[in-house]
Structures are given as C-alpha cells and as structure tokens.
Amino acid sequence: ISPAAILRDGAEIVQLLEHSNISVSLAALELLRRSPDAVLQQHGAEIIQRLQHHDRSVREAALGLLRTSPNAVSLHGAAIVSKLDDPEVAVRQTALTTLGESPDALQHGAAIVNKLDDSAVVVRHAALRILGESSDAAMQRIVLKKHSPAIVHKLDDPEVVVREAALTTLGKSRGAVLQHCAAIISKLDDSAVVVQRAALMILRKSPAATLQHGAVIIRRLEHQDTRVREAALALLRVSPDAVLQHSTAIVHLLAHSDEAVRQAALAVLMISPAAIL
C-alpha cells in the first residue's frame, strides 16, 4: 500500500488499532509507519492511546511509529516520556531511543537523567548515549552542566558498558571534565581496560589535569594492554609540559624489561626534546 493510499484510507486503518486481535492492531501500526507525519497530524491521539495498551508489543509498535516521525517528540513528547516508566524494559528502551533520535530530546533532559538509575543496564546505557550524542550542542552543555554529578555517579556502575558510557558522556563537556577530574582519574584503576582507556581519552580535554596527575598517567605506559599504553601516549602527546615535568620517570622506563614499554617511553620523550637534554 502506498503512502497516498494510507493517507486516503487512514481513518479505516486507525480503527483497526482497537481490534481485539493484537496481530491486527500490530499490522495496522506497521501500515501507518509508511506515512508517519501525515498520520500523526490527523490521528495522533489514537496512536498515542496505543501507548497505554495492555500488550507490550503494541506499546512498542506505537513507539516505533512515533520514532519514524521527526515531529513526534515536539508534538507528543510528554506521552513518550511517560513510557520511560513502563514496567517492561523493552518499552522503556524504545521510548528512550525514540527520544534520542529527535533533536528535541534534551528538552526532556531531566527525565532522561532519571533513567540513569534504571534497574536495566540497557536503559541506563541508552540514557547516557542520548545525553552524550545530542545534536543540540547548546542544550547539551546546559544539561551536562546541571546533571554532571548524576553522570559521575555512574562511573561506579556495576556494568562496564555503563561506566564507559558515563566517561564518554562527561567527555562531551570540557567543564564537566575539569569539575570532575579526580573522579575521572580514579577510573585509571578500573578493573576494565575499556574504562581505563576511555578515562585517558577524555583527559585530553584538560591539559592541566594531565600536568597535575602526570605521574599516574605515565605509569600507564607500563600497562600490559596495548590500548591503554597507546591512550596514555596520545594523552601525553598533547601535554609536553607533563612530559618535561616527569622526564626522570619516563627515562627510567627506557630500561624496562618489556620492549613495548621501552618503545612507548621513547615515543613520549620525543614529544618534548627538552626532556631528553
């Protein structure tokens, strides 16, 4: 069925949303997705009602329809946000995804931040991803400034993927990196390599922190994982003052038993010729 036909017969298709057979309701929602903007303008109320359906799959499908329209969040943001508290994890995740794909997502920043404490890891991760990937840079700065303590709290989440996402999100704001530098530095001792690497990467936004905590960072040149050594090297590359300040410790690494560590130390020294003299 073409979008024109769906628009023409939209009223009849919308009536099928209330069919007693869930498969029929789902099929109707799938048809309506082919012309989402026009359908939402004419039948938005009926579609929003499906968000209260007793069956999870119908609620998800209704959110999926809203997700295909760039105007859904601006028109029906409150209804979508209400699904962030749905009893089903999949519905909460889909509601977040629907919000996240709209440039207006961070208009509901407080509601998204509240999901950082959701019981489901996929929801916590999705909330952080939205906060960190918004296309609205101005609103992102405002939200991250206001809610950075809640994001920092996620640096101690039991799930690696959430801790890594929290660091990545904080890294979108230089102010947040400066404000919470100590918490970020503490993640250099995280049990997960990907978290350690993420901490090193976002510290590049704060040369002052690199200088202040240079000794801790330089020790990462001895790390057994190549990714951590490379991230430490990349961080030191943008902070020649830190290299100069801690040149003695770096020179000592030239005698390390591991060739990879010796190579990393030499590469760091080359960043600041004065450190060699």
C-alpha atoms as a printed R data frame, in Angstrom:
    type eleno elety resid chain resno       x      y      z
1   ATOM     1    CA   ILE     A     1   0.000  0.000  0.000
2   ATOM     2    CA   SER     A     2   1.388  3.375 -0.988
3   ATOM     3    CA   PRO     A     3   1.700  6.311  1.440
4   ATOM     4    CA   ALA     A     4  -1.006  8.100 -0.585
5   ATOM     5    CA   ALA     A     5  -3.382  5.171 -0.128
6   ATOM     6    CA   ILE     A     6  -2.627  5.044  3.590
7   ATOM     7    CA   LEU     A     7  -3.363  8.744  3.870
8   ATOM     8    CA   ARG     A     8  -6.606  8.295  1.944
9   ATOM     9    CA   ASP     A     9  -7.739  5.309  3.999
10  ATOM    10    CA   GLY     A    10  -6.104  6.390  7.237
11  ATOM    11    CA   ALA     A    11  -9.337  6.587  9.229
12  ATOM    12    CA   GLU     A    12 -10.243  2.989  8.392
13  ATOM    13    CA   ILE     A    13  -6.740  1.754  9.235
14  ATOM    14    CA   VAL     A    14  -6.729  3.670 12.519
15  ATOM    15    CA   GLN     A    15  -9.988  1.952 13.505
16  ATOM    16    CA   LEU     A    16  -8.156 -1.354 13.307
17  ATOM    17    CA   LEU     A    17  -5.887 -0.229 16.155
18  ATOM    18    CA   GLU     A    18  -8.720 -1.127 18.526
19  ATOM    19    CA   HIS     A    19  -9.256 -4.582 17.050
20  ATOM    20    CA   SER     A    20  -9.481 -7.346 19.647
21  ATOM    21    CA   ASN     A    21  -6.876 -9.339 17.746
22  ATOM    22    CA   ILE     A    22  -3.435 -7.956 18.653
23  ATOM    23    CA   SER     A    23  -1.983 -9.130 15.350
24  ATOM    24    CA   VAL     A    24  -4.448 -6.902 13.518
25  ATOM    25    CA   SER     A    25  -3.518 -3.901 15.675
26  ATOM    26    CA   LEU     A    26   0.177 -4.525 15.025
27  ATOM    27    CA   ALA     A    27  -0.422 -4.841 11.280
28  ATOM    28    CA   ALA     A    28  -2.305 -1.537 11.295
29  ATOM    29    CA   LEU     A    29   0.530  0.205 13.131
30  ATOM    30    CA   GLU     A    30   3.011 -1.217 10.628
31  ATOM    31    CA   LEU     A    31   0.953  0.165  7.726
32  ATOM    32    CA   LEU     A    32   0.716  3.593  9.338
33  ATOM    33    CA   ARG     A    33   4.513  3.759  9.612
34  ATOM    34    CA   ARG     A    34   4.664  4.268  5.844
35  ATOM    35    CA   SER     A    35   3.201  7.755  6.191
36  ATOM    36    CA   PRO     A    36   4.048  8.800  9.758
37  ATOM    37    CA   ASP     A    37   3.913 12.593  9.564
38  ATOM    38    CA   ALA     A    38   0.546 12.795  7.870
39  ATOM    39    CA   VAL     A    39  -0.861 10.075 10.100
40  ATOM    40    CA   LEU     A    40   0.326 11.793 13.269
41  ATOM    41    CA   GLN     A    41  -1.189 15.096 12.195
42  ATOM    42    CA   GLN     A    42  -4.580 13.522 11.591
43  ATOM    43    CA   HIS     A    43  -4.681 10.625 14.049
44  ATOM    44    CA   GLY     A    44  -2.062 11.382 16.685
45  ATOM    45    CA   ALA     A    45  -4.465 10.970 19.602
46  ATOM    46    CA   GLU     A    46  -5.460  7.462 18.552
47  ATOM    47    CA   ILE     A    47  -1.852  6.373 18.141
48  ATOM    48    CA   ILE     A    48  -0.858  7.861 21.498
49  ATOM    49    CA   GLN     A    49  -3.640  5.833 23.105
50  ATOM    50    CA   ARG     A    50  -1.837  2.672 21.973
51  ATOM    51    CA   LEU     A    51   0.965  3.580 24.385
52  ATOM    52    CA   GLN     A    52  -1.419  2.505 27.156
53  ATOM    53    CA   HIS     A    53  -2.276 -0.841 25.538
54  ATOM    54    CA   HIS     A    54  -2.117 -3.859 27.842
55  ATOM    55    CA   ASP     A    55   0.150 -5.721 25.425
56  ATOM    56    CA   ARG     A    56   3.828 -4.800 25.398
57  ATOM    57    CA   SER     A    57   4.248 -5.430 21.673
58  ATOM    58    CA   VAL     A    58   1.544 -2.890 20.825
59  ATOM    59    CA   ARG     A    59   3.118 -0.259 23.058
60  ATOM    60    CA   GLU     A    60   6.487 -0.898 21.411
61  ATOM    61    CA   ALA     A    61   4.990 -0.743 17.920
62  ATOM    62    CA   ALA     A    62   3.277  2.557 18.702
63  ATOM    63    CA   LEU     A    63   6.589  3.983 19.870
64  ATOM    64    CA   GLY     A    64   8.189  2.583 16.727
65  ATOM    65    CA   LEU     A    65   5.670  4.520 14.644
66  ATOM    66    CA   LEU     A    66   6.366  7.709 16.584
67  ATOM    67    CA   ARG     A    67  10.083  7.112 16.109
68  ATOM    68    CA   THR     A    68   9.755  7.393 12.331
69  ATOM    69    CA   SER     A    69   8.428 10.935 12.538
70  ATOM    70    CA   PRO     A    70  10.851 13.824 13.129
71  ATOM    71    CA   ASN     A    71   7.998 15.795 14.698
72  ATOM    72    CA   ALA     A    72   6.875 13.139 17.175
73  ATOM    73    CA   VAL     A    73   8.839 14.386 20.183
74  ATOM    74    CA   SER     A    74   7.854 18.018 19.678
75  ATOM    75    CA   LEU     A    75   4.189 17.023 19.281
76  ATOM    76    CA   HIS     A    76   3.909 14.170 21.765
77  ATOM    77    CA   GLY     A    77   6.992 14.396 23.973
78  ATOM    78    CA   ALA     A    78   5.099 14.103 27.248
79  ATOM    79    CA   ALA     A    79   3.388 10.883 26.154
80  ATOM    80    CA   ILE     A    80   6.694  9.361 25.039
81  ATOM    81    CA   VAL     A    81   8.412 10.412 28.266
82  ATOM    82    CA   SER     A    82   5.660  8.707 30.262
83  ATOM    83    CA   LYS     A    83   6.798  5.397 28.758
84  ATOM    84    CA   LEU     A    84  10.199  5.788 30.407
85  ATOM    85    CA   ASP     A    85   8.479  4.337 33.470
86  ATOM    86    CA   ASP     A    86   6.815  1.463 31.636
87  ATOM    87    CA   PRO     A    87   7.018 -1.843 33.564
88  ATOM    88    CA   GLU     A    88   8.664 -3.524 30.545
89  ATOM    89    CA   VAL     A    89  12.363 -2.950 29.916
90  ATOM    90    CA   ALA     A    90  11.972 -3.160 26.130
91  ATOM    91    CA   VAL     A    91   9.337 -0.409 26.141
92  ATOM    92    CA   ARG     A    92  11.461  1.876 28.316
93  ATOM    93    CA   GLN     A    93  14.410  1.314 25.997
94  ATOM    94    CA   THR     A    94  12.308  2.004 22.895
95  ATOM    95    CA   ALA     A    95  10.933  5.183 24.467
96  ATOM    96    CA   LEU     A    96  14.484  6.390 25.100
97  ATOM    97    CA   THR     A    97  15.518  5.518 21.552
98  ATOM    98    CA   THR     A    98  12.512  7.435 20.215
99  ATOM    99    CA   LEU     A    99  13.518 10.476 22.242
100 ATOM   100    CA   GLY     A   100  17.173 10.120 21.325
101 ATOM   101    CA   GLU     A   101  16.578 10.275 17.594
102 ATOM   102    CA   SER     A   102  14.926 13.679 17.870
103 ATOM   103    CA   PRO     A   103  16.836 16.983 18.010
104 ATOM   104    CA   ASP     A   104  14.403 17.927 20.783
105 ATOM   105    CA   ALA     A   105  15.466 15.043 23.042
106 ATOM   106    CA   LEU     A   106  17.263 17.145 25.650
107 ATOM   107    CA   GLN     A   107  14.177 19.275 26.170
108 ATOM   108    CA   HIS     A   108  13.349 16.290 28.377
109 ATOM   109    CA   GLY     A   109  16.840 16.112 29.867
110 ATOM   110    CA   ALA     A   110  15.722 15.676 33.485
111 ATOM   111    CA   ALA     A   111  13.526 12.704 32.596
112 ATOM   112    CA   ILE     A   112  16.392 11.101 30.670
113 ATOM   113    CA   VAL     A   113  18.818 11.660 33.548
114 ATOM   114    CA   ASN     A   114  16.361  9.921 35.886
115 ATOM   115    CA   LYS     A   115  16.825  6.745 33.842
116 ATOM   116    CA   LEU     A   116  20.499  6.602 34.836
117 ATOM   117    CA   ASP     A   117  19.267  4.726 37.906
118 ATOM   118    CA   ASP     A   118  17.025  2.344 35.983
119 ATOM   119    CA   SER     A   119  17.243 -1.297 37.030
120 ATOM   120    CA   ALA     A   120  18.071 -2.365 33.465
121 ATOM   121    CA   VAL     A   121  21.566 -1.869 32.124
122 ATOM   122    CA   VAL     A   122  20.298 -1.325 28.557
123 ATOM   123    CA   VAL     A   123  18.171  1.576 29.761
124 ATOM   124    CA   ARG     A   124  20.964  3.180 31.777
125 ATOM   125    CA   HIS     A   125  23.283  2.846 28.799
126 ATOM   126    CA   ALA     A   126  20.697  4.270 26.381
127 ATOM   127    CA   ALA     A   127  20.140  7.282 28.639
128 ATOM   128    CA   LEU     A   128  23.865  8.050 28.729
129 ATOM   129    CA   ARG     A   129  24.138  7.637 24.975
130 ATOM   130    CA   ILE     A   130  21.372 10.190 24.405
131 ATOM   131    CA   LEU     A   131  22.977 12.680 26.778
132 ATOM   132    CA   GLY     A   132  26.325 12.262 25.045
133 ATOM   133    CA   GLU     A   133  25.229 12.185 21.413
134 ATOM   134    CA   SER     A   134  22.736 15.037 21.197
135 ATOM   135    CA   SER     A   135  22.917 17.174 18.058
136 ATOM   136    CA   ASP     A   136  21.818 20.203 20.104
137 ATOM   137    CA   ALA     A   137  25.223 21.332 21.378
138 ATOM   138    CA   ALA     A   138  23.894 24.323 23.311
139 ATOM   139    CA   MET     A   139  21.263 22.302 25.165
140 ATOM   140    CA   GLN     A   140  23.783 19.510 25.751
141 ATOM   141    CA   ARG     A   141  26.117 21.948 27.534
142 ATOM   142    CA   ILE     A   142  23.273 23.103 29.767
143 ATOM   143    CA   VAL     A   143  22.109 19.588 30.620
144 ATOM   144    CA   LEU     A   144  25.605 18.226 31.258
145 ATOM   145    CA   LYS     A   145  26.478 21.188 33.459
146 ATOM   146    CA   LYS     A   146  23.342 20.728 35.531
147 ATOM   147    CA   HIS     A   147  23.374 16.942 35.755
148 ATOM   148    CA   SER     A   148  27.082 16.059 35.679
149 ATOM   149    CA   PRO     A   149  27.022 14.787 39.315
150 ATOM   150    CA   ALA     A   150  24.425 12.170 38.342
151 ATOM   151    CA   ILE     A   151  26.602 11.090 35.415
152 ATOM   152    CA   VAL     A   152  29.706 10.934 37.604
153 ATOM   153    CA   HIS     A   153  27.789  8.619 39.937
154 ATOM   154    CA   LYS     A   154  27.572  6.165 37.018
155 ATOM   155    CA   LEU     A   155  31.361  5.876 36.963
156 ATOM   156    CA   ASP     A   156  30.846  3.329 39.743
157 ATOM   157    CA   ASP     A   157  28.066  1.432 37.999
158 ATOM   158    CA   PRO     A   158  28.484 -2.354 38.285
159 ATOM   159    CA   GLU     A   159  28.307 -2.701 34.495
160 ATOM   160    CA   VAL     A   160  31.381 -1.916 32.389
161 ATOM   161    CA   VAL     A   161  29.360 -0.633 29.441
162 ATOM   162    CA   VAL     A   162  27.667  1.954 31.663
163 ATOM   163    CA   ARG     A   163  30.914  3.141 33.247
164 ATOM   164    CA   GLU     A   164  32.475  3.557 29.813
165 ATOM   165    CA   ALA     A   165  29.417  5.439 28.504
166 ATOM   166    CA   ALA     A   166  29.441  7.724 31.545
167 ATOM   167    CA   LEU     A   167  33.039  8.688 30.823
168 ATOM   168    CA   THR     A   168  32.314  9.262 27.144
169 ATOM   169    CA   THR     A   169  29.347 11.460 28.028
170 ATOM   170    CA   LEU     A   170  31.348 13.519 30.523
171 ATOM   171    CA   GLY     A   171  33.962 13.957 27.817
172 ATOM   172    CA   LYS     A   172  31.480 15.947 25.745
173 ATOM   173    CA   SER     A   173  31.821 18.818 28.207
174 ATOM   174    CA   ARG     A   174  35.198 20.347 28.976
175 ATOM   175    CA   GLY     A   175  33.646 21.966 32.034
176 ATOM   176    CA   ALA     A   176  32.493 18.598 33.352
177 ATOM   177    CA   VAL     A   177  35.942 17.095 32.787
178 ATOM   178    CA   LEU     A   178  37.565 19.931 34.731
179 ATOM   179    CA   GLN     A   179  34.985 19.789 37.504
180 ATOM   180    CA   HIS     A   180  35.175 16.031 37.998
181 ATOM   181    CA   CYS     A   181  38.803 15.415 37.129
182 ATOM   182    CA   ALA     A   182  39.543 13.456 40.330
183 ATOM   183    CA   ALA     A   183  36.688 11.022 39.659
184 ATOM   184    CA   ILE     A   184  37.899 10.533 36.091
185 ATOM   185    CA   ILE     A   185  41.488  9.944 37.208
186 ATOM   186    CA   SER     A   186  40.233  7.287 39.630
187 ATOM   187    CA   LYS     A   187  38.948  5.307 36.648
188 ATOM   188    CA   LEU     A   188  42.524  4.713 35.535
189 ATOM   189    CA   ASP     A   189  42.429  1.940 38.143
190 ATOM   190    CA   ASP     A   190  39.146  0.494 36.899
191 ATOM   191    CA   SER     A   191  39.019 -3.277 36.506
192 ATOM   192    CA   ALA     A   192  38.057 -2.908 32.830
193 ATOM   193    CA   VAL     A   193  40.588 -1.888 30.191
194 ATOM   194    CA   VAL     A   194  37.951 -0.111 28.081
195 ATOM   195    CA   VAL     A   195  37.086  2.113 31.040
196 ATOM   196    CA   GLN     A   196  40.739  2.942 31.720
197 ATOM   197    CA   ARG     A   197  41.208  3.814 28.050
198 ATOM   198    CA   ALA     A   198  38.080  5.984 27.999
199 ATOM   199    CA   ALA     A   199  39.334  7.917 31.043
200 ATOM   200    CA   LEU     A   200  42.667  8.592 29.355
201 ATOM   201    CA   MET     A   201  40.967  9.734 26.164
202 ATOM   202    CA   ILE     A   202  38.706 12.322 27.768
203 ATOM   203    CA   LEU     A   203  41.514 13.744 29.906
204 ATOM   204    CA   ARG     A   204  42.829 15.231 26.679
205 ATOM   205    CA   LYS     A   205  40.292 17.995 27.266
206 ATOM   206    CA   SER     A   206  42.222 19.053 30.361
207 ATOM   207    CA   PRO     A   207  45.971 19.623 29.875
208 ATOM   208    CA   ALA     A   208  46.088 20.984 33.428
209 ATOM   209    CA   ALA     A   209  44.839 17.647 34.766
210 ATOM   210    CA   THR     A   210  47.438 15.818 32.707
211 ATOM   211    CA   LEU     A   211  50.135 18.006 34.205
212 ATOM   212    CA   GLN     A   212  48.789 17.605 37.738
213 ATOM   213    CA   HIS     A   213  48.401 13.828 37.509
214 ATOM   214    CA   GLY     A   214  51.256 13.155 35.116
215 ATOM   215    CA   ALA     A   215  52.897 10.529 37.324
216 ATOM   216    CA   VAL     A   216  49.707  8.447 37.387
217 ATOM   217    CA   ILE     A   217  49.316  8.722 33.629
218 ATOM   218    CA   ILE     A   218  52.945  7.877 32.906
219 ATOM   219    CA   ARG     A   219  52.573  4.639 34.857
220 ATOM   220    CA   ARG     A   220  50.004  3.644 32.235
221 ATOM   221    CA   LEU     A   221  52.886  3.375 29.771
222 ATOM   222    CA   GLU     A   222  53.759  0.173 31.631
223 ATOM   223    CA   HIS     A   223  50.277 -1.258 31.251
224 ATOM   224    CA   GLN     A   224  50.110 -4.763 29.831
225 ATOM   225    CA   ASP     A   225  47.363 -3.793 27.394
226 ATOM   226    CA   THR     A   226  48.424 -2.031 24.201
227 ATOM   227    CA   ARG     A   227  45.227  0.035 24.090
228 ATOM   228    CA   VAL     A   228  45.949  1.623 27.458
229 ATOM   229    CA   ARG     A   229  49.578  2.355 26.583
230 ATOM   230    CA   GLU     A   230  48.524  3.960 23.294
231 ATOM   231    CA   ALA     A   231  45.851  6.062 25.004
232 ATOM   232    CA   ALA     A   232  48.381  7.258 27.610
233 ATOM   233    CA   LEU     A   233  50.836  8.100 24.843
234 ATOM   234    CA   ALA     A   234  48.165 10.048 22.934
235 ATOM   235    CA   LEU     A   235  47.309 11.986 26.092
236 ATOM   236    CA   LEU     A   236  50.933 12.850 26.846
237 ATOM   237    CA   ARG     A   237  51.449 13.873 23.233
238 ATOM   238    CA   VAL     A   238  49.188 16.883 23.797
239 ATOM   239    CA   SER     A   239  50.895 17.787 27.070
240 ATOM   240    CA   PRO     A   240  54.644 18.282 26.541
241 ATOM   241    CA   ASP     A   241  54.827 20.142 29.866
242 ATOM   242    CA   ALA     A   242  53.794 16.968 31.689
243 ATOM   243    CA   VAL     A   243  56.457 15.028 29.792
244 ATOM   244    CA   LEU     A   244  59.092 17.560 30.810
245 ATOM   245    CA   GLN     A   245  57.961 17.600 34.427
246 ATOM   246    CA   HIS     A   246  58.101 13.803 34.715
247 ATOM   247    CA   SER     A   247  61.010 13.155 32.367
248 ATOM   248    CA   THR     A   248  63.054 11.307 35.013
249 ATOM   249    CA   ALA     A   249  60.327  8.696 35.486
250 ATOM   250    CA   ILE     A   250  59.973  8.292 31.730
251 ATOM   251    CA   VAL     A   251  63.726  7.862 31.258
252 ATOM   252    CA   HIS     A   252  63.676  5.060 33.839
253 ATOM   253    CA   LEU     A   253  61.183  3.225 31.647
254 ATOM   254    CA   LEU     A   254  63.810  3.021 28.902
255 ATOM   255    CA   ALA     A   255  65.354  0.199 30.936
256 ATOM   256    CA   HIS     A   256  62.062 -1.673 31.339
257 ATOM   257    CA   SER     A   257  62.128 -5.404 30.595
258 ATOM   258    CA   ASP     A   258  59.187 -5.087 28.169
259 ATOM   259    CA   GLU     A   259  60.218 -3.795 24.740
260 ATOM   260    CA   ALA     A   260  56.759 -2.310 24.141
261 ATOM   261    CA   VAL     A   261  57.099 -0.214 27.284
262 ATOM   262    CA   ARG     A   262  60.571  0.950 26.251
263 ATOM   263    CA   GLN     A   263  59.225  1.984 22.849
264 ATOM   264    CA   ALA     A   264  56.326  3.862 24.445
265 ATOM   265    CA   ALA     A   265  58.699  5.696 26.784
266 ATOM   266    CA   LEU     A   266  60.952  6.689 23.913
267 ATOM   267    CA   ALA     A   267  57.996  7.926 21.883
268 ATOM   268    CA   VAL     A   268  56.891 10.083 24.820
269 ATOM   269    CA   LEU     A   269  60.350 11.586 25.273
270 ATOM   270    CA   MET     A   270  60.398 12.563 21.603
271 ATOM   271    CA   ILE     A   271  57.355 14.744 22.287
272 ATOM   272    CA   SER     A   272  59.440 17.132 24.360
273 ATOM   273    CA   PRO     A   273  63.080 17.372 23.177
274 ATOM   274    CA   ALA     A   274  63.904 19.378 26.310
275 ATOM   275    CA   ALA     A   275  63.102 16.276 28.377
276 ATOM   276    CA   ILE     A   276  65.981 14.416 26.703
277 ATOM   277    CA   LEU     A   277  68.562 17.115 27.421
